[in-house]
Amino acid sequence: QVQLVESGGGLVQSGGSLRLSCAASGRTSSTYPMAWFRQIPGERRDFVSAMTGIASTTYYADSVKGRFTISRDNAKNTLYLEMNSLKPEDSAMYYCATCPQGPDYHYRTNYPSAAIYDCWGQGTQVTVSS
């Protein structure tokens, strides 16, 4: 199994920036796709961004395109999310996920679904004040 630990969240003013990190340990692999989701209490966990392992293909939710950048350092087993031009509606608990179920070719269509990921971190809170 893979253990994930997120960090880097905090309180920031609207228009500010934060950089989230997700450190992976255990049965990690540079070939595993990894993703970021976010969740507000009482609501579903929403897709934010994902990156495949081998080709490093990236995916973004429309709401964050042009503002957020996902990256990974396979040598450090760490996933990052650079968040710029933050808005109050970006406030949420941010989760890192990996260990997607199913064959690799399904990932390019299934990546936004939280249900396909078996490994999750505990989350890091991001709060953007107006």
C-alpha positions in Angstrom: 0.0 0.0 0.0 1.0 3.6 -0.5 0.9 6.2 2.3 0.3 9.9 1.4 1.0 13.0 3.5 -0.1 16.4 2.2 1.3 19.7 3.5 1.4 23.3 2.5 -2.1 24.5 3.1 -3.0 27.6 5.0 -4.8 30.9 5.1 -4.1 33.3 2.2 -5.7 36.4 0.8 -7.6 36.4 -2.5 -5.1 36.6 -5.4 -2.4 35.0 -3.4 -0.5 31.7 -3.9 0.2 28.5 -2.2 2.1 25.4 -3.0 0.8 22.0 -1.8 3.0 19.0 -1.5 2.1 15.3 -1.2 4.9 13.0 0.0 4.4 9.3 -0.9 5.9 6.3 0.9 5.5 2.6 0.9 4.8 0.7 -2.4 5.3 3.8 -4.5 5.9 3.8 -8.2 6.9 6.6 -10.6 4.4 5.0 -13.1 1.4 5.6 -10.8 -0.8 8.4 -11.8 -1.4 10.9 -9.0 -4.1 13.4 -8.5 -5.4 16.3 -6.3 -9.0 16.5 -5.2 -10.8 19.0 -2.9 -13.8 18.9 -0.7 -16.0 21.3 1.2 -17.8 19.8 4.3 -21.1 18.2 3.2 -20.2 18.1 -0.4 -18.6 15.6 -2.7 -14.9 15.3 -3.3 -14.1 17.2 -6.6 -11.3 16.6 -9.0 -8.7 19.4 -9.3 -5.8 18.0 -11.2 -3.9 14.8 -12.2 -0.7 13.7 -13.7 0.2 10.3 -15.2 3.4 8.6 -14.3 5.2 7.7 -17.5 4.2 10.3 -20.0 3.5 13.0 -17.3 0.3 13.9 -19.0 -1.6 16.5 -17.0 -5.3 17.1 -16.5 -7.1 20.1 -14.9 -10.6 20.9 -13.8 -11.9 23.8 -15.9 -12.2 25.9 -12.7 -8.4 25.9 -12.1 -7.0 25.9 -15.6 -4.4 28.6 -16.0 -4.1 29.2 -12.3 -3.0 25.8 -10.9 0.0 23.7 -12.0 0.6 20.1 -11.1 4.1 18.6 -11.0 5.9 15.7 -9.5 9.4 14.8 -8.4 9.8 11.1 -8.8 13.2 11.0 -7.1 11.5 12.5 -4.0 8.2 10.6 -4.4 6.5 13.9 -4.1 3.5 15.5 -5.9 3.0 19.2 -6.0 0.2 21.6 -6.7 1.2 25.3 -7.4 -1.9 27.4 -6.9 -1.9 31.0 -8.1 -4.5 33.7 -8.3 -6.5 32.0 -5.5 -10.1 32.8 -5.1 -12.4 32.4 -2.0 -14.2 29.5 -3.9 -10.9 27.6 -3.9 -11.2 27.2 -0.1 -11.5 23.5 0.7 -9.7 20.5 2.1 -7.2 19.4 -0.5 -6.5 15.7 -0.8 -3.8 13.8 -2.7 -4.7 10.4 -4.3 -3.1 7.6 -6.2 -3.4 3.8 -6.7 -6.0 4.1 -9.4 -8.1 1.0 -10.2 -8.4 -0.5 -13.6 -6.1 -0.7 -16.6 -3.9 2.2 -17.7 -6.0 3.0 -20.8 -9.0 3.6 -18.6 -7.3 6.4 -16.7 -7.5 9.0 -19.5 -11.3 8.9 -19.2 -11.7 7.9 -15.5 -9.2 10.2 -13.9 -11.8 12.8 -12.5 -13.6 10.1 -10.5 -12.6 9.9 -6.9 -14.0 6.4 -6.8 -11.2 4.9 -8.8 -8.4 5.9 -6.3 -7.6 3.5 -3.5 -4.9 5.5 -1.7 -5.6 8.9 -0.1 -3.9 11.3 2.2 -5.4 13.0 5.2 -5.8 16.3 3.5 -4.5 19.9 4.0 -6.8 22.8 4.5 -6.7 25.8 2.1 -8.6 28.9 3.1 -8.8 32.0 0.8 -10.1 35.1 2.4 -11.8 37.8 0.3 
